[in-house]
C-alpha cells in the first residue's frame, strides 16, 4: 500500500530533464516550470495516497502553485494524471533509447542488456514515477488503462530493429516475431510491478540480471522460431 507521506521534490526527476542543475534556485525557471512541477507533484501524490484518494489540493500543495494555476493547465485530476503518465513514460523511453544509441552496440545481447540496465536505473532513481507507470495506473480509470496500452506498444518499439539496417543486432532482432516482443515487454512489466509492490522501486536494479536473462531467453527462442520456414511453423 502507498505510504501517507509524499517524498520531497527531487530536482533531478525525469520531469525536469533538460533543466540546468540548480534550476530550483532560479526564480524565473521555477515560474516557467509550473506545469512540470504539477506533473511531478501528481506522481508523488499518487505514490503516497493512491489515485482514488488524492485530490487537486494535494497536487497544488506539493507543486507550490494555486488551484487557479492548476485549472489553467488541466481540466481535473484525471487529465493531470494522464499528462503526468505520458510525460514520464516518454522521458523513460527517450532516455533508454538514448543510452542504447550512445553505446552503439553491434550485438543484440549488448543492446538488450544496456537498455535493461538503463530502464531499471531510471525507475529506481524515479520511484514515484515508477509506481505511477506500473502500479497506480491500473486504478486510474479506463482512459488511463488505454493510455497504458499505448505506452506498452511504445516500449515494444524499443526492441524493434531498424528495417533496412545490416547491423548484426538489427538482423538478429528482425527474426523475432511480434508476439515474442510483446511477451518480452509484458513479462518485464509484470516482474517490475511485483518488485515495486513487494520491495519498492528504489531497489529495482537488483532485478536487472533476471530481466536480462529473461529477455535473452525470449529473444533467442523467438529468433529461432522466426527463422523457420513458414510451412514448418504452421505444421
C-alpha positions as CSV (number, residue, x, y, z in Angstrom):
1,X,0.0,0.0,0.0
2,X,1.2,3.6,-0.6
3,X,2.5,5.5,2.4
4,X,0.9,8.7,3.6
5,X,3.9,11.0,3.3
6,X,4.8,12.2,-0.2
7,X,8.5,12.4,-0.9
8,X,10.0,15.9,-1.3
9,X,10.6,17.1,-4.8
10,X,13.7,15.8,-6.5
11,X,15.0,18.5,-8.8
12,X,16.7,15.7,-10.8
13,X,13.4,14.0,-11.5
14,X,12.8,13.0,-15.1
15,X,10.0,15.6,-15.2
16,X,12.7,18.2,-15.0
17,X,15.1,16.6,-17.6
18,X,16.8,19.3,-19.7
19,X,16.8,21.9,-16.9
20,X,20.2,23.1,-15.6
21,X,21.5,21.9,-12.3
22,X,20.3,24.3,-9.5
23,X,17.2,25.3,-11.5
24,X,15.1,25.3,-8.4
25,X,17.1,28.2,-7.1
26,X,16.4,30.3,-10.2
27,X,13.1,32.1,-9.6
28,X,12.5,32.6,-13.3
29,X,12.9,28.9,-14.0
30,X,10.7,28.0,-11.1
31,X,8.0,30.2,-12.5
32,X,8.3,28.7,-16.0
33,X,8.2,25.2,-14.8
34,X,4.8,25.3,-13.2
35,X,3.4,22.6,-15.5
36,X,6.4,20.3,-14.9
37,X,6.1,20.8,-11.1
38,X,2.4,19.8,-11.2
39,X,3.2,16.7,-13.3
40,X,5.9,15.7,-10.8
41,X,3.6,16.5,-7.9
42,X,0.9,14.3,-9.3
43,X,3.3,11.3,-9.4
44,X,4.4,12.0,-5.9
45,X,0.8,12.3,-4.7
46,X,-0.3,9.1,-6.4
47,X,2.6,7.2,-4.9
48,X,1.7,8.5,-1.4
49,X,-2.1,8.2,-1.4
50,X,-3.1,6.2,-4.4
51,X,-5.1,7.7,-7.3
52,X,-8.5,7.3,-5.8
53,X,-7.7,9.2,-2.6
54,X,-5.6,12.0,-4.0
55,X,-7.2,15.5,-4.6
56,X,-6.3,18.5,-6.6
57,X,-5.4,20.2,-3.3
58,X,-2.7,17.5,-2.8
59,X,-1.2,18.3,-6.1
60,X,-1.2,22.0,-5.9
61,X,0.3,21.9,-2.4
62,X,3.2,19.6,-3.5
63,X,3.8,21.7,-6.7
64,X,3.6,25.0,-4.9
65,X,1.0,26.5,-7.2
66,X,-2.5,27.8,-6.8
67,X,-5.7,26.0,-7.7
68,X,-6.3,28.6,-10.4
69,X,-2.9,27.7,-12.0
70,X,-3.8,24.1,-11.9
71,X,-7.1,24.6,-13.7
72,X,-5.4,26.8,-16.3
73,X,-3.4,23.7,-17.3
74,X,-5.7,20.8,-16.6
75,X,-9.5,20.1,-16.5
76,X,-9.3,17.9,-13.5
77,X,-7.1,15.4,-11.6
78,X,-7.6,12.7,-14.3
79,X,-6.3,14.9,-17.0
80,X,-3.3,15.9,-14.9
81,X,-2.6,12.2,-14.1
82,X,-2.8,11.2,-17.8
83,X,-0.4,14.1,-18.7
84,X,2.0,13.1,-15.9
85,X,1.9,9.4,-17.0
86,X,2.5,10.4,-20.6
87,X,5.4,12.8,-19.9
88,X,7.0,10.3,-17.5
89,X,6.7,7.4,-19.9
90,X,8.1,9.4,-22.9
91,X,11.0,10.5,-20.8
92,X,11.9,7.0,-19.8
93,X,11.6,5.7,-23.4
94,X,13.7,8.6,-24.7
95,X,16.4,8.0,-22.0
96,X,16.6,4.2,-22.6
97,X,16.7,4.7,-26.4
98,X,19.4,7.4,-25.9
99,X,21.5,5.0,-23.7
100,X,21.4,2.3,-26.4
101,X,22.1,4.8,-29.2
102,X,25.2,6.2,-27.4
103,X,26.6,2.8,-26.7
104,X,26.0,1.8,-30.3
105,X,26.2,-2.0,-29.7
106,X,26.6,-4.3,-32.6
107,X,25.4,-7.4,-30.7
108,X,21.8,-7.8,-29.8
109,X,22.7,-9.2,-26.4
110,X,24.5,-6.0,-25.6
111,X,21.7,-3.9,-26.9
112,X,19.2,-5.6,-24.6
113,X,21.5,-5.5,-21.6
114,X,22.3,-1.8,-22.0
115,X,18.6,-1.0,-22.5
116,X,17.5,-3.0,-19.4
117,X,20.2,-1.5,-17.2
118,X,19.1,2.0,-18.2
119,X,15.4,1.1,-17.6
120,X,15.8,-0.2,-14.1
121,X,18.3,2.5,-13.2
122,X,15.9,5.2,-14.3
123,X,12.9,3.7,-12.4
124,X,15.0,3.2,-9.3
125,X,16.0,6.9,-9.4
126,X,12.4,8.0,-10.0
127,X,10.4,5.7,-7.7
128,X,7.2,7.7,-7.6
129,X,7.1,7.8,-11.4
130,X,7.8,4.0,-11.4
131,X,4.9,3.3,-9.2
132,X,2.6,5.5,-11.3
133,X,3.6,3.9,-14.5
134,X,3.4,0.3,-13.4
135,X,1.1,0.1,-10.4
136,X,-1.3,3.0,-9.9
137,X,-2.2,3.4,-13.5
138,X,-4.3,0.3,-13.2
139,X,-6.7,2.0,-10.8
140,X,-7.0,5.3,-12.6
141,X,-9.9,4.6,-14.9
142,X,-10.4,3.4,-18.5
143,X,-8.6,6.3,-20.1
144,X,-5.5,5.6,-18.1
145,X,-5.7,1.9,-19.0
146,X,-6.0,2.7,-22.7
147,X,-3.0,5.1,-22.3
148,X,-1.1,2.2,-20.7
149,X,-1.8,0.1,-23.7
150,X,-0.4,2.7,-26.0
151,X,2.7,3.1,-23.8
152,X,3.1,-0.7,-23.8
153,X,3.4,-0.6,-27.6
154,X,5.9,2.2,-27.4
155,X,8.1,0.1,-25.2
156,X,7.7,-2.8,-27.7
157,X,9.0,-0.4,-30.4
158,X,12.3,-0.1,-28.4
159,X,13.1,-3.7,-29.3
160,X,12.2,-3.4,-33.0
161,X,15.2,-3.3,-35.2
162,X,15.8,-0.8,-38.0
163,X,14.0,-2.2,-41.0
164,X,16.8,-1.9,-43.5
165,X,20.0,-2.0,-41.3
166,X,22.5,-4.7,-41.9
167,X,24.0,-4.4,-38.4
168,X,24.2,-7.8,-36.7
169,X,21.9,-6.6,-33.9
170,X,19.2,-5.5,-36.3
171,X,19.5,-8.5,-38.4
172,X,19.1,-10.8,-35.4
173,X,16.1,-8.9,-33.9
174,X,14.3,-8.8,-37.3
175,X,13.8,-12.5,-37.0
176,X,11.9,-12.2,-33.7
177,X,8.1,-12.4,-34.3
178,X,6.0,-9.6,-32.9
179,X,4.2,-11.7,-30.3
180,X,7.6,-12.5,-28.7
181,X,8.5,-8.8,-28.4
182,X,5.1,-8.2,-26.8
183,X,5.7,-11.1,-24.4
184,X,9.1,-9.7,-23.6
185,X,7.7,-6.3,-22.6
186,X,4.8,-7.8,-20.8
187,X,6.9,-10.2,-18.8
188,X,9.3,-7.4,-17.8
189,X,6.4,-5.2,-16.8
190,X,4.9,-7.8,-14.6
191,X,8.2,-8.6,-12.8
192,X,8.9,-5.0,-12.3
193,X,5.4,-4.3,-11.0
194,X,5.7,-7.1,-8.5
195,X,9.1,-5.9,-7.3
196,X,7.7,-2.3,-6.8
197,X,4.8,-3.6,-4.8
198,X,6.8,-6.0,-2.7
199,X,10.1,-4.2,-2.2
200,X,9.8,-0.7,-3.6
201,X,11.2,0.8,-6.8
202,X,14.4,2.0,-5.2
203,X,15.9,-1.5,-5.3
204,X,14.9,-2.3,-8.9
205,X,18.4,-2.5,-10.1
206,X,18.7,-5.8,-8.2
207,X,16.2,-7.2,-10.6
208,X,18.3,-6.3,-13.7
209,X,20.2,-9.6,-14.1
210,X,16.9,-11.6,-14.0
211,X,15.3,-9.3,-16.6
212,X,18.3,-9.5,-18.8
213,X,18.3,-13.3,-18.7
214,X,14.5,-13.3,-19.4
215,X,15.0,-11.1,-22.4
216,X,17.8,-13.2,-23.7
217,X,15.7,-16.4,-23.5
218,X,12.6,-14.9,-25.2
219,X,14.6,-13.2,-28.0
220,X,16.6,-16.4,-28.6
221,X,13.5,-18.6,-28.8
222,X,11.7,-16.0,-30.9
223,X,14.6,-15.7,-33.3
224,X,14.9,-19.4,-33.8
225,X,11.1,-19.7,-34.4
226,X,11.2,-16.7,-36.7
227,X,14.0,-18.2,-38.8
228,X,12.0,-21.3,-39.6
229,X,10.2,-21.6,-42.9
230,X,6.5,-20.6,-42.7
231,X,5.4,-24.1,-43.6
232,X,7.4,-25.6,-40.7
233,X,5.9,-23.1,-38.3
234,X,2.4,-23.9,-39.5
235,X,2.9,-27.6,-39.1
